[in-house]
Amino acid sequence: MRKLPVWLGAAAASLFLSASAHAACEAQKPGDELTGAEAEAVYDCLKADLQAGYQKGPKRWIPEDFVKDYPGWTKVSAFPAAPGFHGGRFLVTYVNSIGADEYLKYKPENVNIPAGTRIAKESFAVNDDGKASPGPLFLMEKVEAGKSPETDDWYYMMVAPNGTPQAVNVLVACSECHQGNFGEQGGLGYPVEDARIK
């Protein structure tokens, strides 16, 4: 392993090592040219670092168990899908046991996602040089009918790759997009068809 200079602080050293680890996950081609298998290989390389990064630090207004538990939920994308939303990042989606069965139907309309459903979308980007970088963890929670009517009873949250909770305008940045593009399917942005679990 490469020896770091003594003067390099702990925070800087952590960033240096993280960047080195991500360099090993390079795709060798632009992200928009990756096959599903190639995107999965990049994800497999990044996965441990992604999940460890999301776990760091206090989560403040985001329930700690949400971030801690999601890796044990049902993975509902066969490989990382880049549908164009979420900044064009590749997304790997997990759903908890309350909502997984309904979600996996990938219904185009009349979706009845039960309250208590939690969804986590890990993300990463691959630039035009094939370099991979971790992205935020996007979170959704379905709450009781009438609890948040302006968001169709969805709570939206986001955690940065370093574990810091991100303050976002959930109406403009999250709900309007989900309802405008996926309102007929309960606000769910499913993985692209090829990436769905058969």
N, C-alpha and C positions, 0 to 999 in steps of 0.2 A: 504494500500500500504506500502511496506517495506521502512523504513526511511534510507536514505543514510547518511554516515558520512559527517560532515561539510568539512573535508579536501579533499573530493573527488571533483575534478574539474568538470566543466560543460561538457567538452568533454568526460571525463571518465564516468561521470554519464549517459550521453546519450548512450554510448556504453553498460553500465551495464543494463539500462532499455530496450534497444533494444534486448540484449541477453535474458533477462527475458521474453520479449514478444514472442520471437521466440521459447523459451522452451515450451510455451503453445501450440505451433503448431506442436509438435512432432507427428510422425506417428505411433510410437510403433512397427514398423517393418522396415526392409531395404527398401530403395527406389525402388529397382528392383523387389520387391514383391507387390508393391501397385497396386490396381485396379484403373481404371479411376476415379471412385467415391471417392476413398480414396485420390488420388492425388488432386482431386478437393477440397476436404475438407481441405487439408493442404493449398492449394492456397487461399481458402476463408479466412482462418485464417491469412495468410501472406499478403494478397492483399493490405490492407490499408497501412501497413508499407513499402511494396515494392514501391508503387506508391509515397508515401511521401518521401522516401529516394531518389528516382530518381530525384525529383523536387528540392532538396537542392542545393544551391550554383549556381555560374555562370557556364554557359555551354561553354563559350569561342567559339570554332569553330563550335560547334553543334547548330543548330537553336533552340532557346528557345521554340518556338511554337511547334516544333516537340515533345519535351519531355512533354510539358504542355498539348497538345491536344490529344495525342494517347489514353488515357483511354475512350474517347468518340467515337472512331472509331469502326468499325465492328470487333467483336471477331470472328476469323475464326478457332478456335480449340474448340471442344466441352468440352474438359477437358485437363489439362496439359499433354503434351506428352513428353516422354523421348526417342528420336530417336537415341541417342548415340552421336550426334554431340554437339557442344558447351559444351564440358567437361562432357557429360552425364547428363546434368541438365534437369530438367523438363522445358518445354517451353509453354508459353501462348502467342498466336500470335494475333495481331491486325493489320488491314489494313485500310487506309483512304478511303474516298468515291470515289476517282479517280480510284483506282485499285481493290476495294473489289469485284465487280461483276466478273471481269476476274479471280481474284485469287480463288474465291469460286467454279470455274469450276474444279479446281485441275487437269488441263489438263496435260497429261504426255509428250506432245510434241506440237510444233507449238504454243507456248504461246505468246500472244501479250499484254504484260503489258504496259499500257500507261505511258508516261513521266509524272512525278508528283506523281506517286504512292509512298506512304510511308508505310513502314512496321516496326512494333515494336514488339520485342519478349521479354517479361518479362521472367526471369528465377529464379529458385531456386533449391537447391540440398537437398536430403534426404540421410544421410549417413547410414552405416550398422547398427547403433544403433537407427535409426528412427529419428534422430535429423535433423530438417529442418534449412536451412540457405539461406538467400537471395543471388541471383546472379546478374550479370550485366543485363542491358537493352541493347539488341542488336538492331541496327537500320539500315535500308536500304532505299535508295531513288533512284528511277529510274529517270535519267536525260535525256535530249534531245539526240537523236541519234548522235553519233560522239563526244560527250562532254568528255567521259571517255572510249575510245575504249579498253584500257587494262583491264577494269573491266566489259566489256559488258554494259557500261553506267549505272552502279550501283555505288552509293556512299555508303560506309559502315562506321558506327560509333558505339561507345560503351560508355555507362555511367555506372560507378561503383554503387554498392548499396547505397553508401553515396552521390551520385549525382555528383561525380567528373568525367569529361570527360576523357576517356582513350585513350592514343596514341597507336595505333596498326598499324602493317604493313598490310594494307588492301589488298595488292596483295597476300602475302603469307598466312596470317591468315584468310582472308575472301574470296577474289575473287577466288583464286585457288581451294579452297574447294568447293565453290558454283558451279563454272563452271565445275570442275572435276566430281562432283557427281550429279549435277542437270542441266548441260548445256542444255540438250535437252528440259527441261521444263523452259527455260528462266532464269535459275539460282535460281529458287525458291525451297527452301527446305520446302516442305509442311509438315504439321503435319502427323504422321503416320496414316494409313488409318482408324483405329478404332476411332481416335480422330477428324476426319474431320466432319464438320457440314454437316448433311445430307440434 
